[in-house]
């Protein structure tokens, strides 16, 4: 059996228990968190816990960390409904909210419409690709008269592609967190107060 990473001791608080419990309740943390912080301050030890009292472990580059949160049943239902509307897992939905992805923060009402429009535009581009392939085949075969039927398509080709790219870029902008993207940047954990 592996040894526990937790060190436990019993301390006689000499009448300080009520004040300790009240302080922990006011901060909405476990009593052990308050005690640990006091001991760390007294010993001059660098904090080994985050403000919520969970041990800090160095995050693996690009790794994920399991997080447990408590919500009311209404809050949990709201989280599940929001994730379902977004078509995301609950963890991806929360991560998107934390990253302030505009589409998630601003509301999801337009998301199905945006995705439907993007799918339709992609289908049109797919048709355009097939038509261009057919046109080049006709030109290789010297069938100029048949190829002339594609003249109107060629006249609007540039604007059709630009319209599709603008729509796709707009949707991607709605899905991207605001601000510059920092690859591999990790936030430093805050020291406990």
C-alpha positions as CSV (number, residue, x, y, z in Angstrom):
1,X,0.0,0.0,0.0
2,X,1.4,3.4,-0.9
3,X,2.0,5.9,1.9
4,X,-0.5,8.8,2.2
5,X,0.6,12.2,1.0
6,X,-1.3,13.7,3.9
7,X,0.4,14.3,7.2
8,X,-2.0,14.4,10.2
9,X,-1.5,15.6,13.7
10,X,-3.8,16.4,16.6
11,X,-3.5,19.8,18.2
12,X,-5.0,21.1,21.5
13,X,-6.4,24.5,20.4
14,X,-6.9,25.7,24.0
15,X,-10.3,27.3,23.4
16,X,-9.5,28.5,19.8
17,X,-11.7,25.9,18.1
18,X,-14.8,28.1,17.9
19,X,-12.9,31.0,16.3
20,X,-11.1,28.6,13.9
21,X,-14.4,27.0,12.8
22,X,-16.0,30.5,12.4
23,X,-13.1,31.7,10.3
24,X,-13.2,28.6,8.0
25,X,-17.0,29.1,7.6
26,X,-16.6,32.7,6.7
27,X,-14.0,31.8,4.1
28,X,-16.1,28.8,3.0
29,X,-13.1,26.4,3.3
30,X,-12.3,23.5,5.4
31,X,-10.8,24.1,8.9
32,X,-7.7,22.3,7.7
33,X,-7.1,24.9,5.0
34,X,-7.1,27.7,7.6
35,X,-4.8,25.7,9.9
36,X,-2.4,24.8,7.0
37,X,-2.2,28.5,6.0
38,X,-1.4,29.5,9.5
39,X,1.3,26.9,9.8
40,X,2.8,27.9,6.5
41,X,2.9,31.5,7.5
42,X,4.5,30.7,10.9
43,X,7.1,28.5,9.3
44,X,7.8,30.8,6.3
45,X,7.0,27.9,3.9
46,X,5.9,28.6,0.4
47,X,2.2,27.8,0.0
48,X,1.7,24.2,-1.2
49,X,-2.0,24.7,-1.6
50,X,-4.3,26.8,-3.7
51,X,-6.9,29.1,-2.2
52,X,-9.5,26.3,-2.3
53,X,-7.2,24.1,-0.2
54,X,-6.3,21.5,-2.8
55,X,-2.7,20.5,-3.2
56,X,-1.0,22.2,-6.2
57,X,0.6,19.8,-8.6
58,X,2.7,21.1,-11.5
59,X,0.4,20.9,-14.6
60,X,1.7,18.8,-17.3
61,X,2.2,20.7,-20.6
62,X,-1.1,20.5,-22.4
63,X,-2.4,18.1,-19.8
64,X,-5.8,18.3,-18.2
65,X,-6.7,18.3,-14.5
66,X,-9.8,16.8,-13.0
67,X,-11.9,19.4,-11.1
68,X,-14.9,18.8,-8.9
69,X,-17.3,21.6,-8.2
70,X,-20.5,21.8,-6.2
71,X,-23.6,23.4,-7.7
72,X,-27.2,23.5,-6.7
73,X,-29.4,21.1,-8.6
74,X,-30.7,24.1,-10.6
75,X,-27.2,25.2,-11.4
76,X,-26.2,21.7,-12.5
77,X,-29.3,21.5,-14.7
78,X,-28.4,24.9,-16.2
79,X,-24.8,23.7,-16.9
80,X,-26.0,20.5,-18.6
81,X,-28.6,22.4,-20.7
82,X,-26.1,25.0,-21.8
83,X,-23.6,22.3,-22.8
84,X,-26.3,20.4,-24.7
85,X,-27.3,23.6,-26.5
86,X,-23.7,24.2,-27.5
87,X,-23.2,20.6,-28.6
88,X,-20.3,20.3,-26.2
89,X,-19.4,18.2,-23.2
90,X,-19.8,19.9,-19.8
91,X,-16.1,20.3,-19.4
92,X,-15.6,21.8,-22.8
93,X,-18.6,24.1,-22.2
94,X,-17.1,25.3,-18.9
95,X,-13.7,25.7,-20.5
96,X,-15.3,27.8,-23.2
97,X,-17.0,30.0,-20.7
98,X,-13.8,30.5,-18.8
99,X,-12.0,31.4,-22.0
100,X,-14.9,33.8,-22.7
101,X,-15.6,32.3,-26.1
102,X,-18.0,34.9,-27.6
103,X,-20.5,32.5,-28.9
104,X,-20.8,30.8,-25.4
105,X,-20.7,34.0,-23.4
106,X,-23.0,36.0,-25.7
107,X,-25.6,33.3,-26.0
108,X,-26.1,30.3,-28.3
109,X,-29.2,31.4,-30.1
110,X,-27.4,32.0,-33.4
111,X,-25.1,28.9,-33.2
112,X,-27.5,26.5,-35.1
113,X,-28.2,29.1,-37.7
114,X,-24.5,29.9,-38.1
115,X,-23.6,26.2,-38.4
116,X,-26.4,25.6,-40.9
117,X,-25.3,28.5,-43.0
118,X,-21.7,27.3,-42.9
119,X,-22.7,23.8,-43.9
120,X,-24.7,25.1,-46.8
121,X,-21.8,27.3,-47.9
122,X,-19.4,24.3,-47.7
123,X,-21.9,22.3,-49.8
124,X,-21.9,25.0,-52.5
125,X,-18.1,25.0,-52.5
126,X,-18.1,21.3,-52.9
127,X,-20.5,21.7,-55.9
128,X,-18.2,24.5,-57.2
129,X,-15.2,22.1,-57.0
130,X,-17.0,19.4,-59.0
131,X,-18.1,22.0,-61.6
132,X,-14.5,23.3,-62.0
133,X,-13.3,19.7,-62.5
134,X,-16.0,19.1,-65.1
135,X,-15.1,22.4,-66.8
136,X,-11.4,21.5,-67.1
137,X,-12.3,18.1,-68.5
138,X,-14.4,19.8,-71.2
139,X,-11.6,22.3,-72.0
140,X,-9.1,19.4,-72.3
141,X,-11.4,17.7,-74.7
142,X,-11.8,20.8,-76.7
143,X,-15.5,21.1,-76.1
144,X,-15.6,24.9,-75.9
145,X,-19.3,25.3,-76.5
146,X,-20.2,23.0,-73.6
147,X,-17.6,24.8,-71.4
148,X,-19.3,28.1,-72.1
149,X,-22.2,27.1,-69.9
150,X,-19.8,27.5,-67.0
151,X,-19.1,31.2,-67.9
152,X,-21.6,32.6,-65.3
153,X,-20.1,30.4,-62.6
154,X,-16.6,31.7,-63.4
155,X,-17.8,35.3,-63.3
156,X,-19.0,35.0,-59.7
157,X,-16.3,32.5,-58.6
158,X,-14.2,35.0,-56.8
159,X,-17.0,36.6,-54.8
160,X,-18.5,33.2,-54.0
161,X,-15.3,32.0,-52.4
162,X,-14.7,35.4,-50.6
163,X,-18.3,35.2,-49.2
164,X,-17.7,31.6,-47.9
165,X,-14.3,32.6,-46.4
166,X,-15.9,35.6,-44.7
167,X,-18.6,33.4,-43.2
168,X,-16.2,30.8,-42.0
169,X,-13.9,33.4,-40.5
170,X,-16.8,35.0,-38.7
171,X,-17.9,31.7,-37.2
172,X,-14.4,30.8,-36.2
173,X,-14.1,34.3,-34.6
174,X,-17.2,33.5,-32.6
175,X,-15.7,30.3,-31.4
176,X,-12.3,31.6,-30.4
177,X,-11.5,33.1,-27.0
178,X,-10.9,36.9,-27.1
179,X,-7.4,38.3,-27.0
180,X,-4.1,36.9,-28.3
181,X,-3.7,33.1,-28.2
182,X,-0.9,32.1,-26.0
183,X,0.3,28.6,-26.9
184,X,1.7,26.8,-23.9
185,X,1.3,29.7,-21.5
186,X,0.4,28.6,-18.0
187,X,-0.9,30.8,-15.3
188,X,1.1,30.9,-12.1
189,X,-0.9,29.6,-9.1
190,X,-1.8,32.4,-6.7
191,X,-0.4,32.2,-3.2
192,X,-2.8,31.7,-0.4
193,X,-3.6,34.9,1.4
